[in-house]
Each structure stands twice: as structure tokens, then as C-alpha cells.
Amino acid sequence: MVVNQAPVGDGQWRLFNIVEDPGETVDLAATQPALFQRMLSRYQQYQEENGVLPLPDGYTQMKQLFLNTLHTKSGEQILIFLLTLLLLLPFYVAYRMKKDFLR
């Protein structure tokens, strides 16, 4: 069973025999409805037992891949940069307030 989400898919569950059809070209959901329903209900049970969350609106694989890569490659540097900005922000605000006050 497989479901392909947008933008590359239509969000519909499909059933394939990957041994005989490794390219997943023949959807067996209509010709084997009992197997399809049994597998779908087992997956839904798995979702409930393991707390699987639905994909959020606007989720795309490429966006998530980019974010994961960014986090993995430069997570510490970004955190240090953001903390530095947070530390310097009060000084910048005080400087601006003093500059505006002197005018």
C-alpha cells in the first residue's frame, strides 16, 4: 500500500504487488478490495497505536529536506547566530532610543 501526497500525488491509497510489479503501474485496490481494506485498517490501527500525525497543510518533501539539511549542517551556527542577535538587540534598541531622544 502506498499513498502519494500532493504536489506529486493525489492523496489516494493504492495497492501494488511490488514483486510482480516493481514499477507500481497496476493498482490492485479495485480488484482485491478485501486485501486492500484489511491492509488499510491495519495501517490505521498502527497510526492510532503509535501516534502517527497527519502531514500539516503546506508540507512538501523538498521543503522538509531543505530544513533537515540546514538543521543538520549548520544547526549550531544558526543557534549561536540567533542567540547573539537576541543578546545584542537590547543594546541596539537603547542606541536607537538615545539617538531619537537627542534629536
DSSP file (Angstrom, degrees, kcal/mol; ACC not computed):
  #  RESIDUE AA STRUCTURE BP1 BP2  ACC     N-H-->O    O-->H-N    N-H-->O    O-->H-N    TCO  KAPPA ALPHA  PHI   PSI    X-CA   Y-CA   Z-CA
    1    1 A M              0   0    0      0, 0.0     2,-0.3     0, 0.0    14,-0.2   0.000 360.0 360.0 360.0 143.6    0.0    0.0    0.0
    2    2 A V  E     -A   14   0A   0     12,-2.2    12,-2.5    10,-0.1     2,-0.4  -0.994 360.0-163.9-151.7 148.5    1.2    3.5   -0.8
    3    3 A V  E     -A   13   0A   0     -2,-0.3     2,-0.6    10,-0.2    10,-0.2  -0.993   9.7-157.1-133.8 129.2   -0.2    7.0   -0.7
    4    4 A N        -     0   0    0      8,-0.6     7,-2.9    -2,-0.4     8,-0.3  -0.929  15.1-146.8-108.5 120.9    1.5    9.9   -2.6
    5    5 A Q    >>  -     0   0    0     -2,-0.6     4,-1.5     5,-0.2     3,-0.9  -0.375  35.3 -53.7 -82.3 161.8    0.7   13.3   -1.2
    6    6 A A  T 34 S+     0   0    0      1,-0.3    -1,-0.1     2,-0.3     4,-0.1  -0.340 111.4  38.7 -61.9 151.4    0.4   16.5   -3.3
    7    7 A P  T 34 S+     0   0    0      0, 0.0    -1,-0.3     0, 0.0    53,-0.1  -0.998 133.6  27.1 -88.7  -7.0    2.0   18.0   -5.2
    8    8 A V  T <4 S+     0   0    0     -3,-0.9    -2,-0.3     2,-0.0     2,-0.2   0.681 127.5  30.1 -89.5 -16.6    3.3   14.8   -6.8
    9    9 A G  S  < S-     0   0    0     -4,-1.5    -4,-0.1    -6,-0.0    -6,-0.0  -0.704  73.7-118.9-132.0-177.3    0.3   12.6   -5.9
   10   10 A D        -     0   0    0     -2,-0.2    -5,-0.2     2,-0.2     3,-0.1   0.375  50.3-112.9-107.9   3.2   -3.5   12.8   -5.3
   11   11 A G  S    S+     0   0    0     -7,-2.9     2,-0.4     1,-0.3    -6,-0.1   0.582  71.9 134.5  79.7   9.1   -3.5   11.6   -1.7
   12   12 A Q        -     0   0    0     -8,-0.3    -8,-0.6     1,-0.0    -1,-0.3  -0.754  57.8-118.8 -96.1 138.5   -5.3    8.3   -2.6
   13   13 A W  E     -A    3   0A   0     -2,-0.4     2,-0.3   -10,-0.2   -10,-0.2  -0.499  34.0-171.5 -71.3 141.7   -4.3    5.0   -1.2
   14   14 A R  E     -A    2   0A   0    -12,-2.5   -12,-2.2    -2,-0.2     2,-0.5  -0.943  15.9-140.8-133.7 155.6   -3.2    2.4   -3.8
   15   15 A L        +     0   0    0     -2,-0.3    13,-3.8   -14,-0.2    14,-0.4  -0.976  24.9 172.5-121.7 126.4   -2.3   -1.3   -3.6
   16   16 A F        -     0   0    0     -2,-0.5     2,-0.8    11,-0.2    11,-0.1  -0.943  35.2-133.9-131.3 152.7    0.5   -2.8   -5.6
   17   17 A N     >  -     0   0    0      9,-0.4     4,-2.8    -2,-0.3     7,-0.2  -0.880  24.1-172.8-100.7  97.1    2.3   -6.1   -5.8
   18   18 A I  T  4 S+     0   0    0     -2,-0.8    -1,-0.1     1,-0.2     6,-0.0   0.649  78.4  60.0 -73.6 -12.8    5.9   -4.9   -5.8
   19   19 A V  T  4 S+     0   0    0      2,-0.2    -1,-0.2     1,-0.1    -2,-0.0   0.936 120.7  24.5 -74.0 -48.0    7.3   -8.4   -6.5
   20   20 A E  T  4 S+     0   0    0      1,-0.2    -2,-0.2    -3,-0.1    -1,-0.1   0.708 137.6  32.7 -87.6 -21.7    5.4   -8.7   -9.8
   21   21 A D    ><  +     0   0    0     -4,-2.8     3,-2.2     1,-0.1    -1,-0.2  -0.575  62.8 164.9-135.1  69.6    5.0   -5.0  -10.5
   22   22 A P  T 3  S+     0   0    0      0, 0.0    -1,-0.1     0, 0.0    -4,-0.1   0.731  78.1  59.4 -64.2 -20.3    8.1   -3.2   -9.1
   23   23 A G  T 3  S-     0   0    0     -3,-0.1    -5,-0.1     3,-0.0    -2,-0.0   0.471 105.2-130.4 -83.7  -1.3    7.3   -0.1  -11.1
   24   24 A E    <   +     0   0    0     -3,-2.2     3,-0.1    -7,-0.2    -6,-0.1   0.950  60.4 139.7  50.1  59.5    3.9    0.2   -9.3
   25   25 A T        +     0   0    0      1,-0.2     2,-0.6    -4,-0.1    -1,-0.1   0.657  52.6  62.1-103.2 -21.3    1.9    0.5  -12.5
   26   26 A V  S    S-     0   0    0     -5,-0.1     2,-0.5    -9,-0.1    -9,-0.4  -0.913  71.9-149.7-115.5 109.0   -1.1   -1.7  -11.8
   27   27 A D        -     0   0    0     -2,-0.6     3,-0.3     1,-0.1     4,-0.3  -0.649  10.4-172.0 -77.4 122.2   -3.3   -0.6   -8.8
   28   28 A L     >  +     0   0    0    -13,-3.8     4,-2.1    -2,-0.5     8,-0.2   0.360  57.8 101.3 -96.5   3.9   -4.9   -3.7   -7.3
   29   29 A A  T  4 S+     0   0    0    -14,-0.4     7,-0.2     1,-0.2    -1,-0.2   0.872  86.5  42.8 -59.2 -38.9   -7.2   -1.8   -4.9
   30   30 A A  T  4 S+     0   0    0     -3,-0.3    -1,-0.2     1,-0.2    -2,-0.1   0.843 118.0  43.9 -77.3 -33.4  -10.3   -2.4   -7.1
   31   31 A T  T  4 S+     0   0    0     -4,-0.3    -2,-0.2     1,-0.2    -1,-0.2   0.680 124.6  33.5 -87.6 -17.0   -9.5   -6.0   -8.0
   32   32 A Q     X  +     0   0    0     -4,-2.1     4,-2.4     1,-0.1    -1,-0.2  -0.479  68.7 155.8-132.5  63.1   -8.6   -7.0   -4.4
   33   33 A P  H  > S+     0   0    0      0, 0.0     4,-2.8     0, 0.0     5,-0.2   0.826  71.8  55.3 -64.0 -33.1  -10.8   -4.9   -2.2
   34   34 A A  H  > S+     0   0    0      2,-0.2     4,-2.4     1,-0.2     5,-0.2   0.939 111.9  43.1 -65.9 -45.6  -10.7   -7.3    0.8
   35   35 A L  H  > S+     0   0    0      2,-0.2     4,-2.6     1,-0.2     5,-0.2   0.915 114.3  52.0 -63.4 -43.1   -6.9   -7.3    0.9
   36   36 A F  H  X S+     0   0    0     -4,-2.4     4,-2.5     1,-0.2    -2,-0.2   0.934 112.2  44.6 -59.0 -48.9   -6.9   -3.5    0.4
   37   37 A Q  H  X S+     0   0    0     -4,-2.8     4,-2.7     2,-0.2     5,-0.2   0.892 112.8  51.6 -65.2 -39.9   -9.4   -2.9    3.3
   38   38 A R  H  X S+     0   0    0     -4,-2.4     4,-1.9    -5,-0.2    -2,-0.2   0.930 113.4  44.0 -63.0 -45.2   -7.5   -5.3    5.6
   39   39 A M  H  X S+     0   0    0     -4,-2.6     4,-2.1     2,-0.2    -2,-0.2   0.895 113.7  50.7 -67.5 -39.5   -4.2   -3.6    4.9
   40   40 A L  H  X S+     0   0    0     -4,-2.5     4,-2.4    -5,-0.2    -2,-0.2   0.916 110.7  48.5 -65.0 -42.7   -5.7   -0.1    5.3
   41   41 A S  H  X S+     0   0    0     -4,-2.7     4,-2.1     1,-0.2    -1,-0.2   0.870 110.0  52.6 -67.1 -34.7   -7.4   -1.0    8.6
   42   42 A R  H  X S+     0   0    0     -4,-1.9     4,-2.2    -5,-0.2    -1,-0.2   0.894 110.0  48.5 -66.6 -38.4   -4.1   -2.4    9.9
   43   43 A Y  H  X S+     0   0    0     -4,-2.1     4,-2.6     2,-0.2    -2,-0.2   0.921 110.2  50.9 -66.4 -41.9   -2.3    0.8    8.9
   44   44 A Q  H  X S+     0   0    0     -4,-2.4     4,-2.0     2,-0.2    -2,-0.2   0.878 110.2  50.3 -62.9 -36.6   -5.0    2.9   10.7
   45   45 A Q  H  X S+     0   0    0     -4,-2.1     4,-2.6     2,-0.2    -1,-0.2   0.914 109.5  51.0 -64.9 -42.8   -4.6    0.7   13.8
   46   46 A Y  H  X S+     0   0    0     -4,-2.2     4,-1.9     1,-0.2     6,-0.2   0.900 107.7  53.9 -59.6 -42.1   -0.8    1.3   13.6
   47   47 A Q  H  X>S+     0   0    0     -4,-2.6     5,-1.8     1,-0.2     4,-0.9   0.933 111.8  44.0 -57.6 -47.7   -1.4    5.0   13.3
   48   48 A E  H  <5S+     0   0    0     -4,-2.0     3,-0.5     1,-0.2    -2,-0.2   0.919 114.5  48.2 -65.5 -44.7   -3.5    5.0   16.5
   49   49 A E  H  <5S+     0   0    0     -4,-2.6    -1,-0.2     1,-0.2    -2,-0.2   0.793 121.4  35.4 -68.4 -28.0   -1.2    2.8   18.5
   50   50 A N  H  <5S-     0   0    0     -4,-1.9    -1,-0.2    -5,-0.2    -2,-0.2   0.354 105.8-117.7-111.8   4.8    1.9    4.8   17.6
   51   51 A G  T  <5 -     0   0    0     -4,-0.9     2,-0.3    -3,-0.5    -3,-0.2   0.865  40.7-175.6  64.8  37.9    0.5    8.3   17.5
   52   52 A V      < -     0   0    0     -5,-1.8    -1,-0.2    -6,-0.2    -2,-0.0  -0.531  14.5-144.2 -69.5 126.7    1.3    8.9   13.8
   53   53 A L        -     0   0    0     -2,-0.3     2,-0.1     1,-0.1    -1,-0.0  -0.645  14.3-111.6 -93.1 148.2    0.4   12.5   13.0
   54   54 A P        -     0   0    0      0, 0.0    -1,-0.1     0, 0.0     0, 0.0  -0.392  43.3 -92.6 -70.9 156.5   -1.1   13.7    9.7
   55   55 A L        -     0   0    0      1,-0.1     3,-0.1    -2,-0.1     2,-0.0  -0.481  46.4-115.0 -67.8 138.0    1.0   15.8    7.4
   56   56 A P    >   -     0   0    0      0, 0.0     3,-1.7     0, 0.0    -1,-0.1  -0.330  38.9 -85.6 -71.6 157.4    0.5   19.5    8.1
   57   57 A D  T 3  S+     0   0    0      1,-0.3     3,-0.1    -2,-0.0     0, 0.0  -0.360 116.1  23.6 -59.9 139.4   -1.0   21.8    5.4
   58   58 A G  T 3  S+     0   0    0      1,-0.3    -1,-0.3    -3,-0.1     2,-0.2   0.485  85.7 151.3  83.1   2.8    1.6   23.1    3.0
   59   59 A Y    <   +     0   0    0     -3,-1.7     2,-0.3     4,-0.1    -1,-0.3  -0.475  17.3 176.1 -69.2 133.5    4.0   20.2    3.7
   60   60 A T     >  -     0   0    0     -2,-0.2     4,-2.1    -3,-0.1     5,-0.2  -0.991  35.4-131.5-134.8 147.8    6.3   19.3    0.8
   61   61 A Q  H  > S+     0   0    0     -2,-0.3     4,-2.6     1,-0.2     5,-0.2   0.893 107.5  52.1 -63.5 -40.3    9.1   16.8    0.8
   62   62 A M  H  > S+     0   0    0      2,-0.2     4,-2.4     1,-0.2    -1,-0.2   0.900 109.1  49.2 -66.1 -41.1   11.6   19.3   -0.7
   63   63 A K  H  > S+     0   0    0      2,-0.2     4,-2.5     1,-0.2    -1,-0.2   0.930 113.8  46.3 -62.9 -44.7   10.9   21.9    1.9
   64   64 A Q  H  X S+     0   0    0     -4,-2.1     4,-2.8     2,-0.2    -2,-0.2   0.891 111.0  52.2 -66.4 -39.0   11.4   19.4    4.7
   65   65 A L  H  X S+     0   0    0     -4,-2.6     4,-2.5     2,-0.2    -1,-0.2   0.921 110.6  48.6 -61.2 -44.0   14.5   18.0    3.1
   66   66 A F  H  X S+     0   0    0     -4,-2.4     4,-2.7     2,-0.2    -2,-0.2   0.933 113.2  46.8 -60.9 -47.3   16.0   21.6    2.9
   67   67 A L  H  X S+     0   0    0     -4,-2.5     4,-2.5     2,-0.2    -2,-0.2   0.903 112.8  49.1 -64.2 -41.4   15.1   22.3    6.5
   68   68 A N  H  X S+     0   0    0     -4,-2.8     4,-2.7     2,-0.2    -1,-0.2   0.917 113.2  47.1 -64.2 -42.3   16.5   19.0    7.7
   69   69 A T  H  X S+     0   0    0     -4,-2.5     4,-3.0    -5,-0.2     5,-0.3   0.923 112.4  49.5 -64.6 -44.2   19.7   19.6    5.8
   70   70 A L  H  X S+     0   0    0     -4,-2.7     4,-2.3    -5,-0.2    -2,-0.2   0.919 113.6  46.5 -60.0 -43.9   20.0   23.1    7.0
   71   71 A H  H  X S+     0   0    0     -4,-2.5     4,-1.3    -5,-0.2    -2,-0.2   0.913 116.0  44.6 -65.4 -43.5   19.5   21.9   10.6
   72   72 A T  H  < S+     0   0    0     -4,-2.7    -2,-0.2    -5,-0.2     4,-0.2   0.922 119.9  39.2 -68.0 -44.9   22.0   19.1   10.3
   73   73 A K  H  < S+     0   0    0     -4,-3.0    -2,-0.2    -5,-0.2    -3,-0.2   0.847 137.7   8.8 -77.8 -34.9   24.7   21.0    8.5
   74   74 A S  H  X S+     0   0    0     -4,-2.3     4,-2.4    -5,-0.3     5,-0.2   0.060  81.8 124.2-138.9  28.2   24.5   24.3   10.4
   75   75 A G  H  X S+     0   0    0     -4,-1.3     4,-2.0     1,-0.2     5,-0.1   0.910  81.2  44.9 -59.0 -45.1   22.2   23.9   13.3
   76   76 A E  H  > S+     0   0    0      2,-0.2     4,-2.5     1,-0.2    -1,-0.2   0.899 112.6  51.2 -68.3 -39.8   24.7   25.0   15.9
   77   77 A Q  H  > S+     0   0    0      2,-0.2     4,-2.5     1,-0.2    -1,-0.2   0.908 110.7  48.5 -64.4 -41.2   25.8   28.0   13.9
   78   78 A I  H  X S+     0   0    0     -4,-2.4     4,-2.8     2,-0.2     5,-0.2   0.913 111.5  50.3 -64.6 -41.9   22.3   29.2   13.4
   79   79 A L  H  X S+     0   0    0     -4,-2.0     4,-2.5    -5,-0.2    -2,-0.2   0.923 111.5  47.6 -62.6 -44.2   21.5   28.8   17.1
   80   80 A I  H  X S+     0   0    0     -4,-2.5     4,-2.3     2,-0.2    -2,-0.2   0.913 112.3  50.5 -62.7 -42.6   24.6   30.8   18.0
   81   81 A F  H  X S+     0   0    0     -4,-2.5     4,-2.4     2,-0.2    -2,-0.2   0.933 112.1  46.5 -60.7 -47.2   23.7   33.5   15.5
   82   82 A L  H  X S+     0   0    0     -4,-2.8     4,-2.3     1,-0.2    -2,-0.2   0.894 112.6  49.4 -65.4 -39.8   20.2   33.8   16.8
   83   83 A L  H  X S+     0   0    0     -4,-2.5     4,-2.2    -5,-0.2    -1,-0.2   0.886 109.9  52.0 -66.5 -37.3   21.3   33.9   20.4
   84   84 A T  H  X S+     0   0    0     -4,-2.3     4,-2.3     2,-0.2    -2,-0.2   0.921 110.1  48.7 -63.1 -43.8   23.9   36.6   19.5
   85   85 A L  H  X S+     0   0    0     -4,-2.4     4,-1.8     1,-0.2    -2,-0.2   0.920 111.1  50.3 -60.0 -43.4   21.2   38.7   17.9
   86   86 A L  H  < S+     0   0    0     -4,-2.3    -1,-0.2     1,-0.2    -2,-0.2   0.878 111.6  48.4 -63.5 -37.7   19.0   38.2   20.9
   87   87 A L  H  < S+     0   0    0     -4,-2.2     4,-0.4     1,-0.2    -1,-0.2   0.873 116.2  42.4 -69.1 -38.0   21.8   39.3   23.2
   88   88 A L  H  X S+     0   0    0     -4,-2.3     4,-1.9     1,-0.2     3,-0.4   0.677  93.1  83.7 -84.6 -18.0   22.6   42.4   21.1
   89   89 A L  H  X S+     0   0    0     -4,-1.8     4,-2.6     1,-0.2     5,-0.2   0.892  87.2  52.2 -56.3 -46.3   19.0   43.5   20.4
   90   90 A P  H  > S+     0   0    0      0, 0.0     4,-2.5     0, 0.0    -1,-0.2   0.887 109.5  50.9 -60.2 -36.4   18.6   45.4   23.7
   91   91 A F  H  > S+     0   0    0     -4,-0.4     4,-2.3    -3,-0.4    -2,-0.2   0.898 110.9  48.3 -66.2 -39.4   21.8   47.4   23.0
   92   92 A Y  H  X S+     0   0    0     -4,-1.9     4,-2.6     2,-0.2    -1,-0.2   0.920 111.9  49.0 -65.4 -44.1   20.5   48.3   19.6
   93   93 A V  H  X S+     0   0    0     -4,-2.6     4,-2.4     2,-0.2    -2,-0.2   0.923 112.0  48.7 -62.6 -43.9   17.1   49.4   20.9
   94   94 A A  H  X S+     0   0    0     -4,-2.5     4,-2.4    -5,-0.2    -1,-0.2   0.904 110.9  51.2 -62.7 -41.2   18.8   51.5   23.6
   95   95 A Y  H  X S+     0   0    0     -4,-2.3     4,-2.5     2,-0.2    -2,-0.2   0.925 111.7  46.6 -60.7 -46.0   21.1   53.1   21.0
   96   96 A R  H  X S+     0   0    0     -4,-2.6     4,-2.5     1,-0.2    -2,-0.2   0.893 112.3  49.9 -64.7 -39.9   18.1   54.0   18.7
   97   97 A M  H  X S+     0   0    0     -4,-2.4     4,-2.0     2,-0.2    -1,-0.2   0.904 112.6  47.1 -66.6 -40.5   16.1   55.4   21.6
   98   98 A K  H  X S+     0   0    0     -4,-2.4     4,-1.9     2,-0.2    -2,-0.2   0.905 112.1  50.2 -66.1 -41.6   19.0   57.6   22.7
   99   99 A K  H  X S+     0   0    0     -4,-2.5     4,-0.6     1,-0.2    -2,-0.2   0.914 113.5  45.3 -63.5 -43.2   19.6   58.7   19.2
  100  100 A D  H  < S+     0   0    0     -4,-2.5     3,-0.5     1,-0.2    -1,-0.2   0.843 110.9  54.6 -68.4 -33.6   15.9   59.7   18.8
  101  101 A F  H  < S+     0   0    0     -4,-2.0    -1,-0.2     1,-0.2    -2,-0.2   0.860 103.9  54.5 -68.2 -36.1   15.9   61.3   22.2
  102  102 A L  H  <        0   0    0     -4,-1.9    -1,-0.2     1,-0.3    -2,-0.2   0.647 360.0 360.0 -74.6 -14.6   18.8   63.6   21.3
  103  103 A R     <        0   0    0     -4,-0.6    -1,-0.3    -3,-0.5    -2,-0.1   0.475 360.0 360.0 -73.0 360.0   17.1   64.9   18.2
